[in-house]
Amino acid sequence: DVLPSPEGPVPSVSITEIRQYLRAQGIPFHDGYSCLHAPSLFASGKGPAASGAPYTLFIDKMTGSFLCTATLAEGTWQDFQANVELQHRGGLPSAEELEEDMRQAREDARCIWDRALPLWELLDENETSKTKAMFGISRVTDATLKRFGVRYLRTAKSLVFPWFSPRDATLKGLKLVRVEKKGDTVTYLEETLPRFDCYHNLFGLPLIGRRDAELVLTGWELDALALHQAAGVASVALPRGTTCLPPALLPYLEQFKRITLWLGEDLRSWEAAKLFARKLNFKRCSLVRPGNLQPRPLEALNQGLNLTKILRAALPASHKSIVSFRQLREEVFGELINTEQVAGIKWTRFPELNKLLKGHRRGELTIFTGPTGSGKTTFISEYALDLCIQGVSTLWGSFEINNIRLAKIMLTQFATQRLEDQLELYDEWADRFEDLPLYFMTFHGQQNIKTVIDTMQHAVYMYDITHVVVDNLQFMMGHEHISADR
């Protein structure tokens, strides 16, 4: 994915401009937590000012992008304005036009879904219990699995989680999760239809009632199952776990007055929870702090812990400008018992670097210097790729070399082989590379600093970027600024 689009930076729009435009067009609206709510332009052919029309159109306060939850029509602020103009002229495009690849993904998902079986319908109880044990869900009841529609694909040894349209309950896609064991280490491998960048499933959303005012947001489908079963709370799982909270999902979370984020059991989950709470509006969010006594929900269920009690002890995300040590006490203790995690995300390819920098931590600046041709770009691309593979959302600003050449270097490093000698493997590695949380800015050479910063901020909001690479500062600033304080 490229930021900004080739046509240039995404035009910024302020919340004031959005409100002024809506008032000028006679479109009623009210303030929500992350979005403005308005009647839809797309539902039943009614005008936006139609009396009594339901407020199913959500406009993101930060970007102006919109989503209609009644028809699933979506687009940018410029698309919204174009639709308003079109409506005044008496015509609107169909919101049902689907791209060919999305249609194909749905068909593939339907084929897999039809072949998958509910876990309790496997050949015998022994196979069922073995399968449940493999995924660590022995304590999850058949009733819970049935309620969430979880199935099992025997040929791929994968659990299948459906994505149903919130509008008409049709199957939009699915996620396959399988277990891989290496010694004592258990890893869960995920695959989605459609691909990750188009997979926007809030798993468990169809089970939420319109009157539900409280929600628990988890980072994993099996955690949502555990929470519902053990605490009886409305719970959903994010499509990409702690990596990203896509703004397209915010409208579906507007109805909740209180959201508790219980994303996982490590400090990365804690950092992600704080980042997502900012997007969702601090005032309505509470966070479950990870720790030995508060593991992820599925683990808490397996350990026989009281999940309701853990939820009640969640910390409010918003804080005052002045705090006492009593309020910081738990945070300090958490850092002491998680010394390794506090040090940051370790590089797997550079053990010596871990000794120097300890790990990648948010909010820190690292500068690499060296003469021309010494290998700065080659090293930094592998340095960033190492973290990106571990789920660190990364934004590249390559001002010296173009993105095609940079992507070629990184793809070669990712595949750890010369793909020009094995072109038949290109698509396989490119598909895997495409699923990494990696984005590129399209700038090249000297740039206006404000434009670059605005683009970075946009990327942080849209894709929850936690690692930005600028290569290199000299090219971005221009040679005449080398000696200046800037």
C-alpha positions as CSV (number, residue, x, y, z in Angstrom):
1,D,0.0,0.0,0.0
2,V,1.2,3.5,-0.9
3,L,0.7,6.6,1.1
4,P,-0.3,9.1,-0.1
5,S,-2.0,8.1,-3.3
6,P,-0.2,8.8,-6.6
7,E,-2.4,11.8,-7.2
8,G,-0.9,13.5,-4.1
9,P,-1.4,13.8,-0.4
10,V,-4.8,13.0,1.0
11,P,-6.7,16.4,1.2
12,S,-7.1,17.2,4.9
13,V,-10.5,18.3,6.1
14,S,-11.3,19.7,9.6
15,I,-14.3,18.8,11.7
16,T,-15.4,22.4,11.5
17,E,-15.4,22.3,7.6
18,I,-17.4,19.0,7.8
19,R,-20.0,20.5,10.1
20,Q,-20.3,23.7,8.0
21,Y,-20.8,21.7,4.8
22,L,-23.6,19.5,6.4
23,R,-25.4,22.5,7.7
24,A,-25.1,24.3,4.3
25,Q,-26.6,21.2,2.6
26,G,-29.4,21.0,5.2
27,I,-28.3,17.6,6.4
28,P,-29.1,17.0,10.1
29,F,-26.4,15.4,12.2
30,H,-25.3,14.8,15.8
31,D,-21.9,14.2,17.5
32,G,-20.8,10.7,18.3
33,Y,-17.6,9.4,19.9
34,S,-15.5,9.1,16.8
35,C,-17.9,10.0,14.0
36,L,-20.7,12.4,13.1
37,H,-24.1,10.6,12.7
38,A,-26.4,11.6,9.9
39,P,-29.3,10.1,7.8
40,S,-28.1,8.0,4.9
41,L,-28.0,9.3,1.3
42,F,-28.2,5.8,0.1
43,A,-31.0,4.0,2.0
44,S,-34.3,3.5,0.3
45,G,-33.8,6.4,-2.0
46,K,-34.7,8.9,0.7
47,G,-33.1,12.3,0.8
48,P,-30.7,13.0,3.7
49,A,-33.2,15.5,5.2
50,A,-36.1,13.0,5.0
51,S,-38.1,13.3,8.3
52,G,-37.7,10.3,10.5
53,A,-34.9,8.8,8.4
54,P,-32.6,6.6,10.6
55,Y,-29.1,8.0,11.3
56,T,-27.1,5.2,9.6
57,L,-24.5,7.3,7.9
58,F,-21.2,7.8,9.9
59,I,-18.6,10.4,9.0
60,D,-15.2,10.0,10.6
61,K,-14.2,13.2,12.5
62,M,-10.5,12.9,11.7
63,T,-10.6,12.0,7.9
64,G,-14.1,12.8,6.7
65,S,-14.5,9.3,5.2
66,F,-18.0,7.8,5.5
67,L,-19.8,4.5,5.9
68,C,-23.5,3.8,5.6
69,T,-24.2,0.8,7.9
70,A,-27.6,0.2,6.2
71,T,-26.2,-0.2,2.6
72,L,-22.4,-0.6,3.3
73,A,-21.7,2.3,0.9
74,E,-18.4,3.9,1.9
75,G,-15.8,6.4,0.5
76,T,-13.8,9.5,1.2
77,W,-15.1,13.0,2.1
78,Q,-14.7,14.0,-1.5
79,D,-16.9,11.0,-2.5
80,F,-19.5,12.1,0.0
81,Q,-19.6,15.6,-1.4
82,A,-19.9,14.2,-4.9
83,N,-22.8,12.0,-3.9
84,V,-24.6,15.0,-2.3
85,E,-24.2,16.9,-5.6
86,L,-25.4,13.9,-7.6
87,Q,-28.4,13.6,-5.4
88,H,-29.3,17.2,-6.1
89,R,-29.2,16.3,-9.8
90,G,-31.4,13.3,-9.2
91,G,-29.1,10.3,-9.5
92,L,-26.9,8.2,-7.3
93,P,-24.5,5.3,-8.1
94,S,-25.4,1.9,-6.9
95,A,-23.8,1.0,-3.6
96,E,-23.9,-2.7,-4.6
97,E,-21.2,-2.7,-7.3
98,L,-18.6,-5.2,-6.1
99,E,-15.1,-5.6,-7.5
100,E,-14.3,-8.9,-9.3
101,D,-11.7,-10.0,-6.8
102,M,-14.1,-9.4,-3.8
103,R,-16.7,-11.5,-5.6
104,Q,-14.2,-14.2,-6.2
105,A,-13.1,-14.1,-2.5
106,R,-16.8,-14.6,-1.4
107,E,-17.2,-17.5,-3.7
108,D,-14.0,-19.1,-2.4
109,A,-15.1,-18.4,1.2
110,R,-18.5,-20.0,0.5
111,C,-16.8,-23.2,-0.9
112,I,-14.6,-23.5,2.2
113,W,-17.6,-22.8,4.5
114,D,-19.7,-25.5,2.9
115,R,-16.9,-28.0,3.4
116,A,-16.2,-27.1,7.0
117,L,-18.1,-28.9,9.8
118,P,-19.3,-27.8,13.3
119,L,-16.8,-29.3,15.8
120,W,-19.5,-31.3,17.5
121,E,-20.3,-33.1,14.2
122,L,-16.9,-34.6,13.8
123,L,-16.6,-38.5,13.4
124,D,-16.3,-39.2,17.1
125,E,-15.8,-37.6,20.5
126,N,-12.1,-38.5,20.6
127,E,-11.4,-36.4,17.4
128,T,-13.5,-33.5,18.8
129,S,-11.6,-33.5,22.1
130,K,-8.2,-33.8,20.4
131,T,-9.1,-30.9,18.1
132,K,-10.3,-28.7,21.0
133,A,-7.1,-29.5,23.0
134,M,-4.9,-28.6,20.0
135,F,-6.5,-25.0,19.9
136,G,-6.6,-24.8,23.8
137,I,-10.4,-24.5,23.7
138,S,-11.3,-27.7,25.7
139,R,-13.3,-25.5,28.2
140,V,-15.2,-23.7,25.4
141,T,-18.7,-25.4,25.1
142,D,-20.4,-26.6,22.0
143,A,-23.2,-24.0,22.7
144,T,-20.7,-21.2,22.5
145,L,-19.1,-22.5,19.3
146,K,-22.5,-22.9,17.8
147,R,-23.6,-19.4,18.8
148,F,-20.6,-17.8,17.1
149,G,-20.8,-20.1,14.1
150,V,-17.3,-21.5,14.5
151,R,-16.5,-24.5,12.2
152,Y,-13.6,-26.8,11.6
153,L,-12.0,-27.6,8.2
154,R,-10.5,-31.1,8.6
155,T,-8.4,-31.1,5.4
156,A,-6.5,-27.9,6.6
157,K,-6.7,-28.7,10.3
158,S,-8.0,-25.2,10.7
159,L,-10.7,-23.5,12.7
160,V,-13.0,-21.4,10.5
161,F,-14.4,-18.1,11.7
162,P,-17.2,-16.6,9.5
163,W,-17.6,-12.9,8.5
164,F,-21.3,-12.3,8.1
165,S,-22.6,-9.0,6.6
166,P,-24.3,-6.9,9.4
167,R,-26.9,-5.9,6.9
168,D,-28.3,-9.1,5.5
169,A,-26.3,-11.9,7.3
170,T,-24.7,-13.2,4.0
171,L,-21.2,-14.6,4.1
172,K,-18.7,-11.9,3.2
173,G,-15.5,-13.8,4.0
174,L,-13.8,-15.9,6.6
175,K,-10.6,-16.4,8.7
176,L,-8.8,-19.8,8.9
177,V,-6.6,-20.4,12.0
178,R,-4.3,-23.4,12.3
179,V,-1.7,-24.4,15.0
180,E,2.0,-24.9,14.3
181,K,4.1,-26.5,17.0
182,K,7.9,-26.2,17.2
183,G,9.1,-27.9,20.3
184,D,7.2,-26.3,23.2
185,T,6.4,-23.2,21.2
186,V,2.8,-22.9,19.8
187,T,2.1,-20.4,17.1
188,Y,-1.2,-19.7,15.4
189,L,-1.2,-19.0,11.7
190,E,-4.0,-17.0,10.1
191,E,-5.3,-16.7,6.6
192,T,-8.3,-14.6,5.5
193,L,-10.6,-14.3,2.5
194,P,-10.6,-11.6,1.2
195,R,-7.0,-10.6,1.8
196,F,-6.0,-8.9,5.1
197,D,-6.3,-5.3,3.8
198,C,-9.9,-5.9,2.7
199,Y,-10.9,-8.2,5.7
200,H,-12.8,-5.8,8.0
201,N,-14.7,-8.4,10.2
202,L,-15.6,-7.5,13.7
203,F,-16.1,-11.1,14.7
204,G,-19.2,-11.5,16.9
205,L,-20.9,-8.3,15.7
206,P,-24.1,-10.0,14.4
207,L,-24.7,-11.2,18.0
208,I,-24.8,-7.7,19.4
209,G,-28.2,-6.2,20.2
210,R,-29.2,-2.7,19.2
211,R,-29.7,-1.8,22.9
212,D,-26.3,-3.1,24.1
213,A,-24.4,-0.2,25.5
214,E,-21.3,-2.0,26.8
215,L,-18.8,-4.0,24.8
216,V,-15.5,-5.8,25.3
217,L,-13.0,-5.5,22.4
218,T,-10.6,-8.4,22.1
219,G,-7.6,-9.1,19.8
220,W,-8.5,-12.7,19.0
221,E,-11.6,-14.6,18.0
222,L,-11.2,-17.3,20.7
223,D,-10.9,-14.6,23.3
224,A,-14.3,-13.2,22.3
225,L,-15.8,-16.8,22.7
226,A,-14.2,-17.1,26.2
227,L,-15.5,-13.7,27.3
228,H,-19.1,-14.4,26.2
229,Q,-19.1,-17.8,27.8
230,A,-17.5,-16.9,31.1
231,A,-18.8,-13.4,31.7
232,G,-21.9,-13.2,29.5
233,V,-20.8,-9.9,28.0
234,A,-21.1,-8.6,24.5
235,S,-17.7,-9.1,22.9
236,V,-16.1,-8.8,19.5
237,A,-12.6,-9.5,18.0
238,L,-10.6,-7.2,15.8
239,P,-9.7,-8.5,12.4
240,R,-5.9,-7.9,12.7
241,G,-5.5,-8.3,16.5
242,T,-3.2,-5.7,18.1
243,T,-1.7,-4.6,14.7
244,C,-4.5,-2.2,13.6
245,L,-7.9,-0.8,14.3
246,P,-9.1,0.2,10.8
247,P,-11.2,3.5,10.9
248,A,-13.8,1.7,8.7
249,L,-14.9,-0.2,11.8
250,L,-15.5,2.8,14.0
251,P,-19.1,3.4,12.9
252,Y,-20.0,-0.1,14.2
253,L,-18.7,0.8,17.6
254,E,-20.5,4.1,18.0
255,Q,-23.5,2.7,19.9
256,F,-21.5,1.7,22.9
257,K,-21.2,4.1,25.9
258,R,-18.5,1.9,27.5
259,I,-15.8,-0.1,25.7
260,T,-13.3,-2.3,27.6
261,L,-10.2,-3.3,25.6
262,W,-8.7,-6.6,26.6
263,L,-6.4,-7.3,23.8
264,G,-3.8,-9.8,25.1
265,E,-1.3,-10.7,27.7
266,D,1.9,-8.8,26.8
267,L,2.9,-5.2,26.8
268,R,2.5,-4.8,23.1
269,S,-1.2,-5.5,23.7
270,W,-1.2,-2.8,26.4
271,E,0.4,-0.3,24.1
272,A,-2.1,-1.1,21.3
273,A,-5.0,-0.8,23.7
274,K,-3.9,2.8,24.6
275,L,-3.5,3.6,20.9
276,F,-6.9,2.3,20.0
277,A,-8.6,4.0,23.0
278,R,-7.4,7.4,21.6
279,K,-9.2,6.5,18.3
280,L,-12.4,5.4,20.1
281,N,-12.5,8.4,22.5
282,F,-10.7,8.0,25.8
283,K,-13.7,9.0,27.9
284,R,-15.7,5.8,27.2
285,C,-12.8,3.3,27.2
286,S,-11.3,1.1,30.0
287,L,-8.2,-1.1,29.6
288,V,-7.4,-4.5,31.2
289,R,-3.7,-4.4,32.0
290,P,-1.9,-7.6,31.0
291,G,-0.1,-9.5,33.8
292,N,0.2,-12.9,35.4
293,L,-3.1,-12.5,37.2
294,Q,-4.8,-11.0,34.1
295,P,-3.8,-13.1,31.1
296,R,-5.7,-13.0,27.8
297,P,-9.4,-14.1,28.1
298,L,-9.0,-17.6,26.8
299,E,-6.1,-18.3,29.1
300,A,-8.1,-16.8,32.0
301,L,-11.0,-19.2,31.2
302,N,-8.6,-22.2,31.1
303,Q,-7.1,-21.2,34.4
304,G,-10.5,-20.9,36.0
305,L,-10.1,-17.2,36.8
306,N,-13.1,-14.9,37.4
307,L,-13.4,-12.9,34.1
308,T,-16.2,-10.7,35.4
309,K,-13.9,-9.6,38.3
310,I,-11.0,-8.9,35.9
311,L,-13.4,-6.7,33.7
312,R,-14.6,-4.8,36.8
313,A,-11.0,-4.0,37.7
314,A,-10.3,-2.5,34.2
315,L,-8.5,0.9,34.4
316,P,-10.1,4.0,32.8
317,A,-8.2,5.1,29.7
318,S,-8.6,8.8,30.3
319,H,-6.4,10.4,33.0
320,K,-6.1,13.7,34.7
321,S,-3.2,16.0,34.2
322,I,-1.9,15.4,37.7
323,V,-1.6,11.9,39.2
324,S,-0.4,10.4,42.5
325,F,2.0,7.5,42.9
326,R,-1.0,5.4,44.1
327,Q,-2.5,5.7,40.5
328,L,0.9,4.8,39.0
329,R,1.6,1.9,41.4
330,E,0.2,-0.9,39.3
331,E,1.9,0.4,36.1
332,V,5.3,0.6,37.8
333,F,4.8,-3.0,39.2
334,G,3.9,-4.1,35.7
335,E,7.1,-2.7,34.3
336,L,9.2,-4.4,37.0
337,I,7.7,-7.9,36.4
338,N,7.9,-7.5,32.6
339,T,11.5,-6.2,32.3
340,E,12.1,-8.0,29.0
341,Q,8.9,-6.8,27.4
342,V,9.6,-3.2,28.5
343,A,12.9,-3.4,26.7
344,G,10.9,-3.5,23.4
345,I,10.4,-5.9,20.5
346,K,13.6,-7.8,19.8
347,W,15.2,-8.2,16.4
348,T,15.3,-11.9,15.4
349,R,18.0,-11.3,12.7
350,F,20.3,-9.1,14.7
351,P,21.1,-10.5,18.2
352,E,24.0,-8.1,18.6
353,L,21.7,-5.1,17.9
354,N,19.5,-6.3,20.8
355,K,22.5,-5.8,23.1
356,L,22.9,-2.2,22.0
357,L,19.3,-1.0,21.6
358,K,17.5,-3.7,23.8
359,G,14.5,-3.6,21.3
360,H,12.2,-1.4,19.3
361,R,10.1,0.9,21.6
362,R,7.5,3.4,20.7
363,G,8.4,7.1,21.1
364,E,12.2,6.6,20.6
365,L,14.3,8.1,17.8
366,T,17.3,6.1,16.5
367,I,19.7,7.7,14.0
368,F,22.0,5.7,11.8
369,T,24.9,7.5,10.1
370,G,27.5,6.5,7.6
371,P,29.2,7.6,4.3
372,T,27.5,7.1,0.9
373,G,27.5,3.5,-0.2
374,S,28.2,2.1,3.2
375,G,25.0,0.1,3.3
376,K,22.6,2.3,5.4
377,T,19.5,1.6,3.2
378,T,20.3,-2.1,2.8
379,F,20.7,-2.5,6.5
380,I,17.7,-0.3,7.6
381,S,15.4,-2.1,5.2
382,E,16.3,-5.5,6.8
383,Y,16.2,-3.9,10.3
384,A,12.6,-2.6,9.6
385,L,11.5,-5.8,7.8
386,D,12.5,-7.8,10.9
387,L,10.1,-5.8,13.1
388,C,7.4,-5.7,10.4
389,I,7.3,-9.5,10.2
390,Q,6.7,-9.5,14.0
391,G,3.6,-7.3,13.4
392,V,5.1,-3.8,13.9
393,S,3.1,-1.5,11.6
394,T,5.8,0.3,9.5
395,L,5.8,3.4,7.3
396,W,8.7,4.0,4.9
397,G,9.7,7.4,3.6
398,S,12.3,6.7,1.0
399,F,13.5,10.1,-0.2
400,E,16.7,8.8,-1.8
401,I,15.7,5.7,-3.8
402,N,12.3,5.0,-5.4
403,N,9.7,2.7,-3.8
404,I,10.0,0.0,-6.6
405,R,13.7,-0.5,-5.9
406,L,13.2,-0.4,-2.1
407,A,10.4,-2.9,-2.3
408,K,12.6,-5.2,-4.5
409,I,15.4,-5.1,-1.9
410,M,12.9,-5.8,1.0
411,L,11.1,-8.6,-0.9
412,T,14.5,-10.3,-1.6
413,Q,15.4,-10.0,2.1
414,F,12.0,-11.3,3.0
415,A,12.3,-14.4,0.7
416,T,16.0,-14.8,1.7
417,Q,16.8,-15.8,-1.9
418,R,17.4,-14.3,-5.3
419,L,13.9,-14.3,-6.9
420,E,15.3,-13.2,-10.3
421,D,16.7,-16.7,-10.6
422,Q,13.4,-18.3,-9.6
423,L,10.6,-16.2,-11.1
424,E,8.1,-18.9,-10.7
425,L,8.2,-18.3,-6.9
426,Y,7.6,-14.6,-7.3
427,D,3.8,-14.6,-6.8
428,E,4.0,-16.9,-3.8
429,W,6.5,-14.6,-2.0
430,A,4.7,-11.4,-3.2
431,D,1.4,-12.6,-1.7
432,R,3.0,-13.2,1.6
433,F,4.9,-9.9,1.5
434,E,1.7,-8.1,0.7
435,D,0.1,-9.2,4.0
436,L,2.8,-7.4,6.0
437,P,1.7,-4.2,7.8
438,L,4.1,-2.2,5.6
439,Y,3.3,1.1,3.8
440,F,5.3,3.5,1.7
441,M,5.1,7.3,1.2
442,T,5.4,8.4,-2.4
443,F,7.6,11.4,-1.8
444,H,11.0,11.6,-3.5
445,G,13.8,14.2,-3.0
446,Q,13.4,17.4,-1.0
447,Q,9.9,17.9,0.5
448,N,7.9,20.4,2.5
449,I,8.2,19.3,6.2
450,K,4.6,20.1,7.0
451,T,3.4,17.9,4.1
452,V,5.5,15.0,5.3
453,I,4.4,15.3,8.9
454,D,0.7,15.6,7.8
455,T,1.1,12.4,5.8
456,M,2.7,10.6,8.7
457,Q,-0.1,11.6,11.0
458,H,-2.7,10.4,8.5
459,A,-0.9,7.1,8.3
460,V,-0.8,6.7,12.1
461,Y,-4.6,7.3,12.3
462,M,-5.5,5.1,9.4
463,Y,-3.1,2.2,9.9
464,D,-1.9,2.5,13.5
465,I,1.7,3.0,12.4
466,T,4.2,2.5,15.3
467,H,7.5,2.6,13.3
468,V,8.4,5.3,10.8
469,V,11.6,5.2,8.7
470,V,13.0,8.3,7.0
471,D,15.7,7.5,4.4
472,N,17.4,9.8,4.5
473,L,17.2,13.1,6.3
474,Q,19.6,14.8,4.0
475,F,17.6,14.1,0.9
476,M,14.3,15.1,2.6
477,M,15.6,18.4,3.8
478,G,17.6,19.3,0.7
479,H,21.3,20.0,0.6
480,E,21.0,23.7,1.5
481,H,19.6,22.8,4.9
482,I,22.4,20.4,6.0
483,S,24.1,22.9,8.3
484,A,20.9,24.5,9.6
485,D,19.3,23.6,13.0
486,R,16.2,22.2,11.2
